[in-house]
């Protein structure tokens, strides 16, 4: 059964609704999700590392939440990690990890406050479910990632088509912005909960 908090964030109709839901959830987010076997942050960090290799270039943790991705990357030897998120309360939690070089509060669907071709790679996991960041976010992520860089994100099998992700992804491919280099088999983001919430992970390389 879904938690009340998860229902709130999936039911958000506006960025303001989503921000408020995550602000409320921030204090118990890690305990609530990890107790249900939440593994997206660790899979996302691992996938990026496996494609990116060793780099001193900056990495963007987009929709960083409480910082589980950034801390995982730091423990694997990555630095110059930057986080952005809609929720200031989540950003405050992420800052406590000590993993990040800087933060920006951002509505990712409206744009990202970074220069073109700035990052060596990005991870954006757990941010594209219903009520979350829109498909146009992928265009902004592609813009701020340098040629030869990699990005990792996940989409929910049940909803990504009706949410409008395929046309945006196809346009990025056909325009030469990126190529999809890996699509995972379907998997459960929550090992101990949400038995019908199937997802896939995508790895893209900027061209």
C-alpha positions as CSV (number, residue, x, y, z in Angstrom):
1,X,0.0,0.0,0.0
2,X,1.3,3.4,-0.8
3,X,2.2,5.8,2.0
4,X,0.2,9.0,2.4
5,X,3.3,10.9,1.5
6,X,3.8,9.0,-1.8
7,X,0.1,9.6,-2.6
8,X,0.6,13.3,-2.0
9,X,3.6,13.7,-4.3
10,X,2.1,11.6,-7.1
11,X,-1.1,13.6,-6.8
12,X,0.6,17.0,-7.1
13,X,-1.0,19.1,-9.8
14,X,1.5,22.0,-9.8
15,X,5.2,22.6,-8.9
16,X,3.9,24.4,-5.8
17,X,2.0,21.3,-4.7
18,X,5.0,19.1,-5.3
19,X,7.3,21.5,-3.4
20,X,4.9,21.6,-0.4
21,X,4.5,17.8,-0.4
22,X,8.3,17.2,-0.4
23,X,8.9,19.9,2.2
24,X,6.4,18.1,4.5
25,X,8.0,14.7,3.8
26,X,11.7,15.8,4.1
27,X,12.2,14.9,7.8
28,X,11.1,11.3,7.4
29,X,11.8,10.7,3.7
30,X,14.9,8.6,4.2
31,X,13.5,6.4,6.9
32,X,10.2,5.9,5.0
33,X,11.7,5.1,1.7
34,X,14.7,3.0,2.7
35,X,12.5,0.9,5.0
36,X,10.6,-0.1,1.9
37,X,13.7,-1.1,0.1
38,X,14.1,2.0,-2.0
39,X,17.1,1.5,-4.3
40,X,16.8,4.1,-7.1
41,X,19.5,6.4,-5.7
42,X,22.1,3.7,-5.4
43,X,21.3,2.2,-8.8
44,X,21.4,5.6,-10.4
45,X,24.8,6.5,-8.8
46,X,26.2,3.1,-9.8
47,X,25.0,3.3,-13.4
48,X,26.5,6.7,-13.9
49,X,29.8,5.6,-12.4
50,X,29.9,2.6,-14.7
51,X,29.6,4.7,-17.8
52,X,31.3,7.9,-16.7
53,X,34.5,6.3,-15.3
54,X,36.8,8.5,-13.2
55,X,36.3,12.2,-13.7
56,X,37.0,15.5,-12.0
57,X,34.3,17.1,-14.0
58,X,31.2,18.4,-12.2
59,X,28.2,16.0,-11.8
60,X,24.6,17.2,-11.4
61,X,22.2,15.4,-9.1
62,X,19.0,16.7,-10.5
63,X,16.0,16.3,-8.1
64,X,18.6,15.5,-5.5
65,X,16.1,15.2,-2.6
66,X,17.9,14.4,0.7
67,X,21.2,13.6,-1.1
68,X,21.2,9.8,-1.3
69,X,22.7,9.9,-4.9
70,X,25.3,12.5,-4.1
71,X,26.4,10.8,-0.9
72,X,26.7,7.5,-2.8
73,X,28.8,9.1,-5.5
74,X,31.0,10.7,-2.9
75,X,31.6,7.4,-1.2
76,X,32.7,6.0,-4.6
77,X,35.3,8.7,-5.0
78,X,33.4,11.4,-7.0
79,X,33.5,15.0,-6.0
80,X,32.3,18.3,-7.5
81,X,28.7,17.1,-7.2
82,X,26.0,19.8,-7.4
83,X,22.4,19.3,-6.4
84,X,19.2,21.0,-7.5
85,X,15.7,20.4,-6.2
86,X,12.3,22.0,-6.0
87,X,12.1,21.6,-2.2
88,X,14.2,23.8,0.1
89,X,13.7,21.4,3.0
90,X,15.0,18.6,0.9
91,X,18.0,20.7,-0.1
92,X,18.7,21.4,3.6
93,X,18.8,17.6,4.3
94,X,21.1,17.0,1.3
95,X,23.5,19.7,2.5
96,X,24.0,17.7,5.8
97,X,25.6,14.9,3.8
98,X,28.7,17.0,3.0
99,X,28.7,15.4,-0.5
100,X,27.9,18.5,-2.5
101,X,29.8,21.5,-3.8
102,X,26.7,23.6,-4.2
103,X,22.9,23.7,-4.6
104,X,20.2,25.5,-6.5
105,X,16.5,25.5,-5.8
106,X,14.9,24.9,-9.3
107,X,11.8,23.9,-11.0
108,X,13.5,21.6,-13.5
109,X,10.6,21.7,-16.0
110,X,11.0,25.5,-16.3
111,X,14.7,25.4,-16.8
112,X,18.1,24.8,-15.0
113,X,20.3,27.6,-13.8
114,X,23.5,26.3,-15.3
115,X,25.5,27.1,-18.4
116,X,25.4,25.0,-21.6
117,X,27.7,22.0,-21.6
118,X,28.7,22.4,-18.0
119,X,28.4,19.0,-16.4
120,X,30.3,15.8,-17.1
121,X,27.2,13.8,-16.2
122,X,23.9,13.9,-14.5
123,X,21.6,11.6,-12.4
124,X,17.9,12.2,-12.2
125,X,16.1,9.4,-10.5
126,X,12.8,9.4,-8.8
127,X,11.9,12.7,-10.4
128,X,9.7,11.7,-13.3
129,X,6.6,10.0,-11.8
130,X,3.1,11.5,-12.0
131,X,3.0,14.9,-10.3
132,X,6.8,15.3,-10.7
133,X,9.1,17.0,-13.2
134,X,7.7,17.1,-16.8
135,X,9.3,15.5,-19.9
136,X,10.8,18.9,-21.0
137,X,13.2,18.5,-18.1
138,X,15.2,16.1,-20.2
139,X,15.9,18.9,-22.8
140,X,17.2,21.1,-20.0
141,X,19.4,18.3,-18.7
142,X,20.8,17.6,-22.1
143,X,21.6,21.3,-22.6
144,X,23.7,21.5,-19.4
145,X,25.7,18.3,-20.0
146,X,28.8,18.4,-22.2
147,X,29.4,16.3,-25.3
148,X,30.7,12.9,-24.4
149,X,29.0,13.2,-21.0
150,X,26.4,10.7,-19.7
151,X,23.1,11.0,-18.0
152,X,21.0,8.5,-16.0
153,X,17.3,8.7,-15.3
154,X,14.4,6.4,-14.7
155,X,10.8,6.3,-16.0
156,X,7.8,4.5,-14.7
157,X,6.5,1.8,-17.1
158,X,2.8,2.4,-16.4
159,X,2.8,6.1,-17.0
160,X,5.8,7.4,-19.0
161,X,4.0,7.2,-22.4
162,X,0.9,9.1,-21.3
163,X,3.1,11.6,-19.5
164,X,4.7,12.4,-22.9
165,X,8.3,11.2,-22.5
166,X,8.7,9.3,-25.8
167,X,8.3,12.3,-28.1
168,X,10.8,14.4,-26.1
169,X,13.3,11.5,-26.0
170,X,12.9,10.9,-29.7
171,X,13.4,14.6,-30.5
172,X,16.6,14.6,-28.5
173,X,17.8,11.6,-30.4
174,X,16.9,12.8,-33.9
175,X,18.4,16.2,-33.3
176,X,21.7,14.7,-32.4
177,X,21.7,15.9,-28.8
178,X,22.1,12.4,-27.4
179,X,21.9,8.7,-28.0
180,X,20.4,6.1,-25.7
181,X,23.2,3.7,-24.8
182,X,21.4,1.5,-22.3
183,X,17.9,0.7,-21.2
184,X,17.5,-1.6,-18.2
185,X,15.0,-4.4,-17.9
186,X,11.9,-3.5,-15.8
187,X,12.6,-3.5,-12.1
188,X,11.0,-2.5,-8.8
189,X,12.3,0.7,-7.3
190,X,11.0,-0.5,-3.9
191,X,12.1,-4.0,-3.1
192,X,9.8,-4.3,0.0
193,X,6.7,-2.3,-1.2
194,X,4.9,-1.1,-4.3
195,X,4.8,-4.5,-6.1
196,X,3.2,-3.0,-9.2
197,X,5.4,0.1,-9.6
198,X,7.7,-1.1,-12.3
199,X,10.4,1.2,-13.8
200,X,13.3,1.2,-16.3
201,X,16.6,3.0,-16.1
202,X,18.0,4.8,-19.1
203,X,21.6,5.8,-19.8
204,X,22.2,8.5,-22.5
205,X,25.4,9.8,-24.0
206,X,25.6,13.4,-25.1
207,X,26.8,14.0,-28.7
